[in-house]
Amino acid sequence: MYDLSRAYGLGYIINKLSNSKSVVKDFGYYYLIENNGKTEVKNISKLSALTSEDLPWWGPLATIKGNRQSKIKEIKKSIRKKETIKTLLENYNSPSPPKVKRTEVLYGAMELSAVKGERKEKKAEKYTEGDPFKIPKLDFLLSVIGHINLTIWKFKKEKNNATIISILLTPSVAGINIGGAGDICSLKNALERATSIHRCGVLPTLSNVATNLGKLIYEMKHEERLFTPKFSSLIFGIMVGAGQQMKPNVGGVYPLDLLYKIIDSTEKSGEIFDHWVDIFRATNRPGYEDLALNLSELITHPSEKTLDSYLRTHLRIFLSKKVRPRLYENEIMKEVLKNV
């Protein structure tokens, strides 16, 4: 998540300074940012929108030890300095940025793998955690900007336990826009409003986000927008715990293959996604866990086996519960079968 958040942070800064859309592309080993506008540091005042108080600072700084507000003020101060922005743009104008001192801690909420820190050879009689993993200050700024503006953050607290889920939409080689048509920020905001942490766990939560994304992409394509973004996957990280004692739980990549296959193959895509969104909403209650989990398995790992398991569960729930999931129309079911 760290690398992608940096790419999005840089893309967003360039978008604001140039007043022109930035296109972020994923080439596997690196992210490429394209922008046809003129990047002018004199427009630095526009960057204040990227550090608004309303943004979810609590997300990437969830595990900070010390005064969080003090760190936020420091970040805002840095982003307002012309010299900082000039250096940042110069450093990333080349595939090989210059080597600089690593002075900032990479927090676990920004990158799960950073939690264990850097391991160094030590003589000790007992196990100790590694030293905090540190990164260059400019990289830290970019990652925070990317995370607070373009990461989907979900928080849930039950009794003394809390869960934080972070989700980033991964661009494809074709690229996604920051600013302009099909802006990723608009999509991210829509997904945050439409989804929550599902009571059945991580997989239904991610599947619900992915299905809502599929619905939005379908609507954009159906409206014949000039640009329809193509994402390759969702990158996610999950932390659990209490207070500042949040610990990494699991992270990974969630595939979007089935959703794009459905979008590209049928005009019934919108109805399929509406049906699945309704199911995730209806199953966010006790007694419907099997249906949410089986639908999630189908979307994540489409096969005859997962489809059969899902349909049997759907029918069983329909026949046995007072709140019944609606049945599929014949034409919609044909399209689902065609794409699995």
Phi and psi restraints in degrees (value plus and minus 20) as a CYANA .aco file:
   2 TYR   PHI     -80.9   -40.9
   2 TYR   PSI     -68.6   -28.6
   3 ASP   PHI     -83.6   -43.6
   3 ASP   PSI     -64.2   -24.2
   4 LEU   PHI     -87.9   -47.9
   4 LEU   PSI     -59.5   -19.5
   5 SER   PHI     -83.0   -43.0
   5 SER   PSI     -56.2   -16.2
   6 ARG   PHI     -84.9   -44.9
   6 ARG   PSI     -63.8   -23.8
   7 ALA   PHI     -81.5   -41.5
   7 ALA   PSI     -63.4   -23.4
   8 TYR   PHI     -87.4   -47.4
   8 TYR   PSI     -58.3   -18.3
   9 GLY   PHI     -82.2   -42.2
   9 GLY   PSI     -65.5   -25.5
  10 LEU   PHI     -85.5   -45.5
  10 LEU   PSI     -62.9   -22.9
  11 GLY   PHI     -80.7   -40.7
  11 GLY   PSI     -58.8   -18.8
  12 TYR   PHI     -89.7   -49.7
  12 TYR   PSI     -61.4   -21.4
  13 ILE   PHI     -81.7   -41.7
  13 ILE   PSI     -65.0   -25.0
  14 ILE   PHI     -83.7   -43.7
  14 ILE   PSI     -58.8   -18.8
  15 ASN   PHI     -78.4   -38.4
  15 ASN   PSI     -64.6   -24.6
  16 LYS   PHI     -90.6   -50.6
  16 LYS   PSI     -61.6   -21.6
  17 LEU   PHI     -91.4   -51.4
  17 LEU   PSI     -47.5    -7.5
  18 SER   PHI    -119.2   -79.2
  18 SER   PSI     -33.7     6.3
  19 ASN   PHI      36.2    76.2
  19 ASN   PSI      13.8    53.8
  20 SER   PHI    -161.4  -121.4
  20 SER   PSI     130.4   170.4
  21 LYS   PHI     -82.6   -42.6
  21 LYS   PSI     124.7   164.7
  22 SER   PHI    -125.7   -85.7
  22 SER   PSI     118.3   158.3
  23 VAL   PHI    -130.5   -90.5
  23 VAL   PSI     101.0   141.0
  24 VAL   PHI    -124.8   -84.8
  24 VAL   PSI     104.8   144.8
  25 LYS   PHI    -141.1  -101.1
  25 LYS   PSI     122.9   162.9
  26 ASP   PHI    -124.2   -84.2
  26 ASP   PSI      95.5   135.5
  27 PHE   PHI    -127.4   -87.4
  27 PHE   PSI       1.3    41.3
  28 GLY   PHI      66.7   106.7
  28 GLY   PSI     -85.7   -45.7
  29 TYR   PHI    -109.0   -69.0
  29 TYR   PSI     -34.1     5.9
  30 TYR   PHI    -179.0  -139.0
  30 TYR   PSI     142.2   182.2
  31 TYR   PHI    -125.9   -85.9
  31 TYR   PSI     115.7   155.7
  32 LEU   PHI    -130.0   -90.0
  32 LEU   PSI     113.2   153.2
  33 ILE   PHI    -134.4   -94.4
  33 ILE   PSI     101.8   141.8
  34 GLU   PHI    -131.7   -91.7
  34 GLU   PSI     119.4   159.4
  35 ASN   PHI    -174.8  -134.8
  35 ASN   PSI     105.3   145.3
  36 ASN   PHI    -111.4   -71.4
  36 ASN   PSI     -22.4    17.6
  37 GLY   PHI    -105.3   -65.3
  37 GLY   PSI     157.9   197.9
  38 LYS   PHI    -118.2   -78.2
  38 LYS   PSI      94.4   134.4
  39 THR   PHI     -98.4   -58.4
  39 THR   PSI      93.3   133.3
  40 GLU   PHI    -139.8   -99.8
  40 GLU   PSI     101.4   141.4
  41 VAL   PHI     -85.7   -45.7
  41 VAL   PSI     -41.8    -1.8
  42 LYS   PHI     -83.8   -43.8
  42 LYS   PSI     -36.5     3.5
  43 ASN   PHI    -108.1   -68.1
  43 ASN   PSI      -0.5    39.5
  44 ILE   PHI     -78.4   -38.4
  44 ILE   PSI     -46.8    -6.8
  45 SER   PHI     -81.4   -41.4
  45 SER   PSI     -44.8    -4.8
  46 LYS   PHI     -90.1   -50.1
  46 LYS   PSI     -37.0     3.0
  47 LEU   PHI     -93.3   -53.3
  47 LEU   PSI     -33.3     6.7
  48 SER   PHI     -80.0   -40.0
  48 SER   PSI     -47.6    -7.6
  49 ALA   PHI     -85.7   -45.7
  49 ALA   PSI     -44.0    -4.0
  50 LEU   PHI    -102.6   -62.6
  50 LEU   PSI     -27.6    12.4
  51 THR   PHI    -147.2  -107.2
  51 THR   PSI      12.0    52.0
  52 SER   PHI     -82.1   -42.1
  52 SER   PSI     130.1   170.1
  53 GLU   PHI     -83.3   -43.3
  53 GLU   PSI     -44.3    -4.3
  54 ASP   PHI     -97.4   -57.4
  54 ASP   PSI     -29.8    10.2
  55 LEU   PHI     -97.5   -57.5
  55 LEU   PSI     136.1   176.1
  56 PRO   PHI     -98.3   -58.3
  56 PRO   PSI      47.4    87.4
  57 TRP   PHI     -79.0   -39.0
  57 TRP   PSI     -50.0   -10.0
  58 TRP   PHI     -80.5   -40.5
  58 TRP   PSI     -43.7    -3.7
  59 GLY   PHI     -85.9   -45.9
  59 GLY   PSI     -91.5   -51.5
  60 PRO   PHI     -86.2   -46.2
  60 PRO   PSI     -42.1    -2.1
  61 LEU   PHI    -122.7   -82.7
  61 LEU   PSI       2.1    42.1
  62 ALA   PHI     -80.7   -40.7
  62 ALA   PSI     -51.9   -11.9
  63 THR   PHI    -125.6   -85.6
  63 THR   PSI      -6.2    33.8
  64 ILE   PHI     -83.3   -43.3
  64 ILE   PSI     119.1   159.1
  65 LYS   PHI    -122.5   -82.5
  65 LYS   PSI      94.1   134.1
  66 GLY   PHI     103.4   143.4
  66 GLY   PSI    -178.0  -138.0
  67 ASN   PHI    -103.8   -63.8
  67 ASN   PSI      88.2   128.2
  68 ARG   PHI     -86.1   -46.1
  68 ARG   PSI     -60.8   -20.8
  69 GLN   PHI     -82.2   -42.2
  69 GLN   PSI     -56.4   -16.4
  70 SER   PHI     -83.5   -43.5
  70 SER   PSI     -60.2   -20.2
  71 LYS   PHI     -87.1   -47.1
  71 LYS   PSI     -58.8   -18.8
  72 ILE   PHI     -83.4   -43.4
  72 ILE   PSI     -63.6   -23.6
  73 LYS   PHI     -81.4   -41.4
  73 LYS   PSI     -59.3   -19.3
  74 GLU   PHI     -83.5   -43.5
  74 GLU   PSI     -62.5   -22.5
  75 ILE   PHI     -84.1   -44.1
  75 ILE   PSI     -65.6   -25.6
  76 LYS   PHI     -81.9   -41.9
  76 LYS   PSI     -60.6   -20.6
  77 LYS   PHI     -83.7   -43.7
  77 LYS   PSI     -61.9   -21.9
  78 SER   PHI     -84.8   -44.8
  78 SER   PSI     -61.0   -21.0
  79 ILE   PHI     -92.2   -52.2
  79 ILE   PSI     -35.7     4.3
  80 ARG   PHI    -110.2   -70.2
  80 ARG   PSI     -26.7    13.3
  81 LYS   PHI    -106.8   -66.8
  81 LYS   PSI     106.0   146.0
  82 LYS   PHI     -82.2   -42.2
  82 LYS   PSI     -58.0   -18.0
  83 GLU   PHI     -83.3   -43.3
  83 GLU   PSI     -57.9   -17.9
  84 THR   PHI     -82.3   -42.3
  84 THR   PSI     -66.2   -26.2
  85 ILE   PHI     -88.3   -48.3
  85 ILE   PSI     -59.8   -19.8
  86 LYS   PHI     -79.9   -39.9
  86 LYS   PSI     -66.8   -26.8
  87 THR   PHI     -83.2   -43.2
  87 THR   PSI     -62.3   -22.3
  88 LEU   PHI     -79.4   -39.4
  88 LEU   PSI     -67.9   -27.9
  89 LEU   PHI     -85.9   -45.9
  89 LEU   PSI     -58.1   -18.1
  90 GLU   PHI     -86.2   -46.2
  90 GLU   PSI     -61.6   -21.6
  91 ASN   PHI     -83.4   -43.4
  91 ASN   PSI     -55.9   -15.9
  92 TYR   PHI    -121.4   -81.4
  92 TYR   PSI      -3.7    36.3
  93 ASN   PHI    -105.3   -65.3
  93 ASN   PSI     -17.6    22.4
  94 SER   PHI    -154.2  -114.2
  94 SER   PSI     129.2   169.2
  95 PRO   PHI     -83.5   -43.5
  95 PRO   PSI     -38.5     1.5
  96 SER   PHI    -142.0  -102.0
  96 SER   PSI      65.0   105.0
  97 PRO   PHI     -79.6   -39.6
  97 PRO   PSI     130.3   170.3
  98 PRO   PHI     -84.7   -44.7
  98 PRO   PSI     131.2   171.2
  99 LYS   PHI     -97.5   -57.5
  99 LYS   PSI     110.1   150.1
 100 VAL   PHI    -152.9  -112.9
 100 VAL   PSI     149.4   189.4
 101 LYS   PHI     -86.2   -46.2
 101 LYS   PSI     124.1   164.1
 102 ARG   PHI    -118.4   -78.4
 102 ARG   PSI      87.1   127.1
 103 THR   PHI    -137.6   -97.6
 103 THR   PSI     -35.0     5.0
 104 GLU   PHI    -127.5   -87.5
 104 GLU   PSI     120.3   160.3
 105 VAL   PHI     -95.4   -55.4
 105 VAL   PSI     110.7   150.7
 106 LEU   PHI    -106.8   -66.8
 106 LEU   PSI      88.2   128.2
 107 TYR   PHI     -96.4   -56.4
 107 TYR   PSI     131.9   171.9
 108 GLY   PHI     -79.7   -39.7
 108 GLY   PSI     -52.5   -12.5
 109 ALA   PHI     -90.8   -50.8
 109 ALA   PSI     -41.0    -1.0
 110 MET   PHI    -103.8   -63.8
 110 MET   PSI     -49.0    -9.0
 111 GLU   PHI    -180.6  -140.6
 111 GLU   PSI      89.6   129.6
 112 LEU   PHI     -75.7   -35.7
 112 LEU   PSI     -58.1   -18.1
 113 SER   PHI     -86.9   -46.9
 113 SER   PSI     -32.5     7.5
 114 ALA   PHI    -100.3   -60.3
 114 ALA   PSI     -32.0     8.0
 115 VAL   PHI     -80.0   -40.0
 115 VAL   PSI     -61.0   -21.0
 116 LYS   PHI     -92.6   -52.6
 116 LYS   PSI     -33.4     6.6
 117 GLY   PHI      55.8    95.8
 117 GLY   PSI    -191.3  -151.3
 118 GLU   PHI    -113.0   -73.0
 118 GLU   PSI     108.2   148.2
 119 ARG   PHI    -108.0   -68.0
 119 ARG   PSI     108.4   148.4
 120 LYS   PHI    -145.6  -105.6
 120 LYS   PSI     131.2   171.2
 121 GLU   PHI     -87.4   -47.4
 121 GLU   PSI     101.5   141.5
 122 LYS   PHI    -155.7  -115.7
 122 LYS   PSI     128.9   168.9
 123 LYS   PHI    -114.1   -74.1
 123 LYS   PSI      92.1   132.1
 124 ALA   PHI    -170.5  -130.5
 124 ALA   PSI     133.4   173.4
 125 GLU   PHI    -111.1   -71.1
 125 GLU   PSI     -31.6     8.4
 126 LYS   PHI    -159.0  -119.0
 126 LYS   PSI     144.0   184.0
 127 TYR   PHI     -88.9   -48.9
 127 TYR   PSI     117.3   157.3
 128 THR   PHI    -154.6  -114.6
 128 THR   PSI     130.3   170.3
 129 GLU   PHI     -88.2   -48.2
 129 GLU   PSI     137.0   177.0
 130 GLY   PHI     -91.2   -51.2
 130 GLY   PSI     148.0   188.0
 131 ASP   PHI     -86.5   -46.5
 131 ASP   PSI     129.9   169.9
 132 PRO   PHI     -73.1   -33.1
 132 PRO   PSI     115.0   155.0
 133 PHE   PHI     -96.0   -56.0
 133 PHE   PSI     102.7   142.7
 134 LYS   PHI    -131.3   -91.3
 134 LYS   PSI     130.1   170.1
 135 ILE   PHI    -154.1  -114.1
 135 ILE   PSI     142.9   182.9
 136 PRO   PHI     -80.8   -40.8
 136 PRO   PSI     128.3   168.3
 137 LYS   PHI     -79.9   -39.9
 137 LYS   PSI     -61.4   -21.4
 138 LEU   PHI     -86.5   -46.5
 138 LEU   PSI     -57.3   -17.3
 139 ASP   PHI     -83.9   -43.9
 139 ASP   PSI     -59.7   -19.7
 140 PHE   PHI     -80.9   -40.9
 140 PHE   PSI     -65.2   -25.2
 141 LEU   PHI     -80.5   -40.5
 141 LEU   PSI     -65.5   -25.5
 142 LEU   PHI     -82.2   -42.2
 142 LEU   PSI     -63.2   -23.2
 143 SER   PHI     -83.6   -43.6
 143 SER   PSI     -63.6   -23.6
 144 VAL   PHI     -83.9   -43.9
 144 VAL   PSI     -65.2   -25.2
 145 ILE   PHI     -79.0   -39.0
 145 ILE   PSI     -64.0   -24.0
 146 GLY   PHI     -83.1   -43.1
 146 GLY   PSI     -63.2   -23.2
 147 HIS   PHI     -88.5   -48.5
 147 HIS   PSI     -63.6   -23.6
 148 ILE   PHI     -95.5   -55.5
 148 ILE   PSI     -39.8     0.2
 149 ASN   PHI    -120.1   -80.1
 149 ASN   PSI     -52.6   -12.6
 150 LEU   PHI    -146.4  -106.4
 150 LEU   PSI     -23.1    16.9
 151 THR   PHI    -107.6   -67.6
 151 THR   PSI     119.4   159.4
 152 ILE   PHI    -105.1   -65.1
 152 ILE   PSI      97.5   137.5
 153 TRP   PHI    -128.4   -88.4
 153 TRP   PSI     110.8   150.8
 154 LYS   PHI    -145.7  -105.7
 154 LYS   PSI     113.5   153.5
 155 PHE   PHI    -149.9  -109.9
 155 PHE   PSI     116.4   156.4
 156 LYS   PHI    -162.4  -122.4
 156 LYS   PSI     113.8   153.8
 157 LYS   PHI    -145.3  -105.3
 157 LYS   PSI     108.5   148.5
 158 GLU   PHI    -149.8  -109.8
 158 GLU   PSI      96.0   136.0
 159 LYS   PHI      34.8    74.8
 159 LYS   PSI    -138.4   -98.4
 160 ASN   PHI    -118.2   -78.2
 160 ASN   PSI     -16.1    23.9
 161 ASN   PHI    -129.5   -89.5
 161 ASN   PSI     121.9   161.9
 162 ALA   PHI    -147.3  -107.3
 162 ALA   PSI     131.6   171.6
 163 THR   PHI    -149.4  -109.4
 163 THR   PSI     112.4   152.4
 164 ILE   PHI    -139.8   -99.8
 164 ILE   PSI     105.3   145.3
 165 ILE   PHI    -137.3   -97.3
 165 ILE   PSI     107.8   147.8
 166 SER   PHI    -136.5   -96.5
 166 SER   PSI     115.6   155.6
 167 ILE   PHI    -154.8  -114.8
 167 ILE   PSI     108.2   148.2
 168 LEU   PHI    -136.4   -96.4
 168 LEU   PSI     115.2   155.2
 169 LEU   PHI    -101.8   -61.8
 169 LEU   PSI     100.9   140.9
 170 THR   PHI    -108.8   -68.8
 170 THR   PSI     107.6   147.6
 171 PRO   PHI     -91.5   -51.5
 171 PRO   PSI     141.5   181.5
 172 SER   PHI    -120.2   -80.2
 172 SER   PSI    -197.0  -157.0
 173 VAL   PHI     -83.2   -43.2
 173 VAL   PSI     -51.1   -11.1
 174 ALA   PHI     -87.4   -47.4
 174 ALA   PSI     -47.4    -7.4
 175 GLY   PHI      75.5   115.5
 175 GLY   PSI     139.9   179.9
 176 ILE   PHI    -149.8  -109.8
 176 ILE   PSI     137.1   177.1
 177 ASN   PHI    -116.4   -76.4
 177 ASN   PSI     119.6   159.6
 178 ILE   PHI    -130.4   -90.4
 178 ILE   PSI      88.0   128.0
 179 GLY   PHI      68.5   108.5
 179 GLY   PSI     137.7   177.7
 180 GLY   PHI      57.5    97.5
 180 GLY   PSI    -183.5  -143.5
 181 ALA   PHI     -85.3   -45.3
 181 ALA   PSI     120.9   160.9
 182 GLY   PHI      44.2    84.2
 182 GLY   PSI      11.9    51.9
 183 ASP   PHI     -76.3   -36.3
 183 ASP   PSI     109.2   149.2
 184 ILE   PHI     -83.6   -43.6
 184 ILE   PSI     -50.9   -10.9
 185 CYS   PHI     -84.7   -44.7
 185 CYS   PSI     -59.4   -19.4
 186 SER   PHI     -84.2   -44.2
 186 SER   PSI     -61.7   -21.7
 187 LEU   PHI     -84.1   -44.1
 187 LEU   PSI     -64.7   -24.7
 188 LYS   PHI     -80.1   -40.1
 188 LYS   PSI     -64.0   -24.0
 189 ASN   PHI     -84.2   -44.2
 189 ASN   PSI     -59.8   -19.8
 190 ALA   PHI     -84.7   -44.7
 190 ALA   PSI     -60.6   -20.6
 191 LEU   PHI     -88.0   -48.0
 191 LEU   PSI     -56.6   -16.6
 192 GLU   PHI     -83.7   -43.7
 192 GLU   PSI     -60.1   -20.1
 193 ARG   PHI     -89.8   -49.8
 193 ARG   PSI     -54.4   -14.4
 194 ALA   PHI    -106.8   -66.8
 194 ALA   PSI     -34.9     5.1
 195 THR   PHI    -148.6  -108.6
 195 THR   PSI     143.4   183.4
 196 SER   PHI    -167.2  -127.2
 196 SER   PSI     156.6   196.6
 197 ILE   PHI     -91.8   -51.8
 197 ILE   PSI      98.9   138.9
 198 HIS   PHI     -93.2   -53.2
 198 HIS   PSI     121.3   161.3
 199 ARG   PHI     -84.4   -44.4
 199 ARG   PSI     -38.4     1.6
 200 CYS   PHI    -108.1   -68.1
 200 CYS   PSI     -17.7    22.3
 201 GLY   PHI      93.7   133.7
 201 GLY   PSI    -184.0  -144.0
 202 VAL   PHI     -86.9   -46.9
 202 VAL   PSI     -70.2   -30.2
 203 LEU   PHI     -80.9   -40.9
 203 LEU   PSI     -67.8   -27.8
 204 PRO   PHI     -83.0   -43.0
 204 PRO   PSI     -53.8   -13.8
 205 THR   PHI     -82.5   -42.5
 205 THR   PSI     -69.0   -29.0
 206 LEU   PHI     -86.2   -46.2
 206 LEU   PSI     -60.0   -20.0
 207 SER   PHI     -85.8   -45.8
 207 SER   PSI     -55.9   -15.9
 208 ASN   PHI     -86.3   -46.3
 208 ASN   PSI     -64.3   -24.3
 209 VAL   PHI     -81.5   -41.5
 209 VAL   PSI     -66.0   -26.0
 210 ALA   PHI     -82.2   -42.2
 210 ALA   PSI     -62.0   -22.0
 211 THR   PHI     -86.1   -46.1
 211 THR   PSI     -61.5   -21.5
 212 ASN   PHI     -84.6   -44.6
 212 ASN   PSI     -55.9   -15.9
 213 LEU   PHI     -84.3   -44.3
 213 LEU   PSI     -64.5   -24.5
 214 GLY   PHI     -77.6   -37.6
 214 GLY   PSI     -60.6   -20.6
 215 LYS   PHI     -83.2   -43.2
 215 LYS   PSI     -64.1   -24.1
 216 LEU   PHI     -86.0   -46.0
 216 LEU   PSI     -62.3   -22.3
 217 ILE   PHI     -83.8   -43.8
 217 ILE   PSI     -61.4   -21.4
 218 TYR   PHI     -80.8   -40.8
 218 TYR   PSI     -64.3   -24.3
 219 GLU   PHI     -82.4   -42.4
 219 GLU   PSI     -59.7   -19.7
 220 MET   PHI     -85.4   -45.4
 220 MET   PSI     -62.0   -22.0
 221 LYS   PHI     -86.8   -46.8
 221 LYS   PSI     -60.5   -20.5
 222 HIS   PHI     -85.4   -45.4
 222 HIS   PSI     -52.3   -12.3
 223 GLU   PHI    -100.4   -60.4
 223 GLU   PSI     -20.6    19.4
 224 GLU   PHI      36.6    76.6
 224 GLU   PSI      28.1    68.1
 225 ARG   PHI     -82.9   -42.9
 225 ARG   PSI     135.3   175.3
 226 LEU   PHI     -84.9   -44.9
 226 LEU   PSI     -48.5    -8.5
 227 PHE   PHI    -159.7  -119.7
 227 PHE   PSI     107.3   147.3
 228 THR   PHI    -137.6   -97.6
 228 THR   PSI      97.8   137.8
 229 PRO   PHI     -86.0   -46.0
 229 PRO   PSI     127.8   167.8
 230 LYS   PHI    -142.0  -102.0
 230 LYS   PSI      93.1   133.1
 231 PHE   PHI    -120.7   -80.7
 231 PHE   PSI     128.6   168.6
 232 SER   PHI    -114.3   -74.3
 232 SER   PSI     -49.3    -9.3
 233 SER   PHI    -192.1  -152.1
 233 SER   PSI     159.0   199.0
 234 LEU   PHI    -132.0   -92.0
 234 LEU   PSI     113.4   153.4
 235 ILE   PHI    -121.4   -81.4
 235 ILE   PSI     112.0   152.0
 236 PHE   PHI    -154.7  -114.7
 236 PHE   PSI     135.0   175.0
 237 GLY   PHI    -161.0  -121.0
 237 GLY   PSI     123.0   163.0
 238 ILE   PHI    -150.4  -110.4
 238 ILE   PSI     111.9   151.9
 239 MET   PHI    -143.7  -103.7
 239 MET   PSI     123.2   163.2
 240 VAL   PHI    -152.7  -112.7
 240 VAL   PSI     138.1   178.1
 241 GLY   PHI     127.1   167.1
 241 GLY   PSI    -173.8  -133.8
 242 ALA   PHI    -159.0  -119.0
 242 ALA   PSI     113.4   153.4
 243 GLY   PHI      40.5    80.5
 243 GLY   PSI    -153.6  -113.6
 244 GLN   PHI    -105.9   -65.9
 244 GLN   PSI     -17.1    22.9
 245 GLN   PHI    -113.3   -73.3
 245 GLN   PSI      23.3    63.3
 246 MET   PHI     -95.9   -55.9
 246 MET   PSI     115.2   155.2
 247 LYS   PHI    -141.8  -101.8
 247 LYS   PSI     129.6   169.6
 248 PRO   PHI     -86.5   -46.5
 248 PRO   PSI     119.6   159.6
 249 ASN   PHI    -130.6   -90.6
 249 ASN   PSI     -80.7   -40.7
 250 VAL   PHI    -179.5  -139.5
 250 VAL   PSI     132.3   172.3
 251 GLY   PHI    -167.1  -127.1
 251 GLY   PSI     144.7   184.7
 252 GLY   PHI     148.8   188.8
 252 GLY   PSI    -180.8  -140.8
 253 VAL   PHI    -142.7  -102.7
 253 VAL   PSI     110.6   150.6
 254 TYR   PHI    -126.3   -86.3
 254 TYR   PSI     105.0   145.0
 255 PRO   PHI     -96.7   -56.7
 255 PRO   PSI     130.3   170.3
 256 LEU   PHI    -138.5   -98.5
 256 LEU   PSI      -5.5    34.5
 257 ASP   PHI     -76.8   -36.8
 257 ASP   PSI     -70.4   -30.4
 258 LEU   PHI     -82.7   -42.7
 258 LEU   PSI     -60.7   -20.7
 259 LEU   PHI     -83.7   -43.7
 259 LEU   PSI     -63.6   -23.6
 260 TYR   PHI     -90.9   -50.9
 260 TYR   PSI     -52.0   -12.0
 261 LYS   PHI     -82.5   -42.5
 261 LYS   PSI     -61.6   -21.6
 262 ILE   PHI     -86.7   -46.7
 262 ILE   PSI     -64.1   -24.1
 263 ILE   PHI     -78.7   -38.7
 263 ILE   PSI     -62.0   -22.0
 264 ASP   PHI    -100.3   -60.3
 264 ASP   PSI     -33.3     6.7
 265 SER   PHI    -131.3   -91.3
 265 SER   PSI     -33.6     6.4
 266 THR   PHI    -171.2  -131.2
 266 THR   PSI     128.0   168.0
 267 GLU   PHI     -99.0   -59.0
 267 GLU   PSI     -26.4    13.6
 268 LYS   PHI    -109.0   -69.0
 268 LYS   PSI     -13.5    26.5
 269 SER   PHI     -73.4   -33.4
 269 SER   PSI     -67.1   -27.1
 270 GLY   PHI     -78.3   -38.3
 270 GLY   PSI     -60.6   -20.6
 271 GLU   PHI     -89.6   -49.6
 271 GLU   PSI     -57.1   -17.1
 272 ILE   PHI     -83.3   -43.3
 272 ILE   PSI     -67.4   -27.4
 273 PHE   PHI     -85.6   -45.6
 273 PHE   PSI     -59.0   -19.0
 274 ASP   PHI     -79.4   -39.4
 274 ASP   PSI     -61.8   -21.8
 275 HIS   PHI     -82.2   -42.2
 275 HIS   PSI     -65.5   -25.5
 276 TRP   PHI     -90.0   -50.0
 276 TRP   PSI     -58.6   -18.6
 277 VAL   PHI     -80.2   -40.2
 277 VAL   PSI     -62.0   -22.0
 278 ASP   PHI     -81.6   -41.6
 278 ASP   PSI     -58.7   -18.7
 279 ILE   PHI     -86.3   -46.3
 279 ILE   PSI     -64.5   -24.5
 280 PHE   PHI     -83.5   -43.5
 280 PHE   PSI     -55.5   -15.5
 281 ARG   PHI     -88.9   -48.9
 281 ARG   PSI     -63.4   -23.4
 282 ALA   PHI     -91.7   -51.7
 282 ALA   PSI     -46.3    -6.3
 283 THR   PHI    -110.9   -70.9
 283 THR   PSI     -15.8    24.2
 284 ASN   PHI    -103.7   -63.7
 284 ASN   PSI      32.3    72.3
 285 ARG   PHI    -175.5  -135.5
 285 ARG   PSI     140.6   180.6
 286 PRO   PHI     -81.3   -41.3
 286 PRO   PSI     124.0   164.0
 287 GLY   PHI      75.1   115.1
 287 GLY   PSI     -25.0    15.0
 288 TYR   PHI    -140.2  -100.2
 288 TYR   PSI      -3.0    37.0
 289 GLU   PHI     -78.2   -38.2
 289 GLU   PSI     -63.1   -23.1
 290 ASP   PHI     -81.0   -41.0
 290 ASP   PSI     -60.0   -20.0
 291 LEU   PHI     -87.7   -47.7
 291 LEU   PSI     -63.6   -23.6
 292 ALA   PHI     -82.7   -42.7
 292 ALA   PSI     -63.7   -23.7
 293 LEU   PHI     -88.9   -48.9
 293 LEU   PSI     -60.6   -20.6
 294 ASN   PHI     -89.9   -49.9
 294 ASN   PSI     -57.6   -17.6
 295 LEU   PHI     -86.2   -46.2
 295 LEU   PSI     -59.0   -19.0
 296 SER   PHI     -82.5   -42.5
 296 SER   PSI     -62.2   -22.2
 297 GLU   PHI     -82.3   -42.3
 297 GLU   PSI     -58.8   -18.8
 298 LEU   PHI     -84.2   -44.2
 298 LEU   PSI     -66.1   -26.1
 299 ILE   PHI     -87.2   -47.2
 299 ILE   PSI     -57.5   -17.5
 300 THR   PHI     -98.8   -58.8
 300 THR   PSI     -63.2   -23.2
 301 HIS   PHI    -149.5  -109.5
 301 HIS   PSI      52.7    92.7
 302 PRO   PHI     -83.7   -43.7
 302 PRO   PSI     106.9   146.9
 303 SER   PHI    -182.8  -142.8
 303 SER   PSI     149.6   189.6
 304 GLU   PHI     -81.5   -41.5
 304 GLU   PSI     -56.1   -16.1
 305 LYS   PHI     -86.1   -46.1
 305 LYS   PSI     -68.2   -28.2
 306 THR   PHI     -90.4   -50.4
 306 THR   PSI     -52.1   -12.1
 307 LEU   PHI     -86.3   -46.3
 307 LEU   PSI     -65.8   -25.8
 308 ASP   PHI     -81.0   -41.0
 308 ASP   PSI     -63.8   -23.8
 309 SER   PHI     -83.1   -43.1
 309 SER   PSI     -62.3   -22.3
 310 TYR   PHI     -84.9   -44.9
 310 TYR   PSI     -67.1   -27.1
 311 LEU   PHI     -84.8   -44.8
 311 LEU   PSI     -57.7   -17.7
 312 ARG   PHI     -84.1   -44.1
 312 ARG   PSI     -61.3   -21.3
 313 THR   PHI     -87.2   -47.2
 313 THR   PSI     -61.8   -21.8
 314 HIS   PHI     -79.0   -39.0
 314 HIS   PSI     -66.2   -26.2
 315 LEU   PHI     -86.9   -46.9
 315 LEU   PSI     -60.4   -20.4
 316 ARG   PHI     -82.7   -42.7
 316 ARG   PSI     -64.1   -24.1
 317 ILE   PHI     -84.6   -44.6
 317 ILE   PSI     -59.9   -19.9
 318 PHE   PHI     -80.9   -40.9
 318 PHE   PSI     -59.6   -19.6
 319 LEU   PHI    -102.2   -62.2
 319 LEU   PSI     -37.8     2.2
 320 SER   PHI    -134.7   -94.7
 320 SER   PSI     -32.3     7.7
 321 LYS   PHI    -129.7   -89.7
 321 LYS   PSI     132.9   172.9
 322 LYS   PHI     -91.1   -51.1
 322 LYS   PSI     -63.2   -23.2
 323 VAL   PHI    -109.5   -69.5
 323 VAL   PSI      85.4   125.4
 324 ARG   PHI    -118.9   -78.9
 324 ARG   PSI     113.9   153.9
 325 PRO   PHI     -90.5   -50.5
 325 PRO   PSI     115.9   155.9
 326 ARG   PHI     -87.4   -47.4
 326 ARG   PSI     129.1   169.1
 327 LEU   PHI    -101.0   -61.0
 327 LEU   PSI     140.4   180.4
 328 TYR   PHI    -101.1   -61.1
 328 TYR   PSI     122.8   162.8
 329 GLU   PHI     -92.1   -52.1
 329 GLU   PSI     134.6   174.6
 330 ASN   PHI     -77.1   -37.1
 330 ASN   PSI     -65.2   -25.2
 331 GLU   PHI     -87.0   -47.0
 331 GLU   PSI     -56.8   -16.8
 332 ILE   PHI     -88.5   -48.5
 332 ILE   PSI     -62.0   -22.0
 333 MET   PHI     -83.5   -43.5
 333 MET   PSI     -56.0   -16.0
 334 LYS   PHI     -80.5   -40.5
 334 LYS   PSI     -60.2   -20.2
 335 GLU   PHI     -89.1   -49.1
 335 GLU   PSI     -56.9   -16.9
 336 VAL   PHI     -83.2   -43.2
 336 VAL   PSI     -67.0   -27.0
 337 LEU   PHI     -80.3   -40.3
 337 LEU   PSI     -57.9   -17.9
 338 LYS   PHI     -85.0   -45.0
 338 LYS   PSI     -50.5   -10.5
 339 ASN   PHI    -118.9   -78.9
 339 ASN   PSI     -26.9    13.1
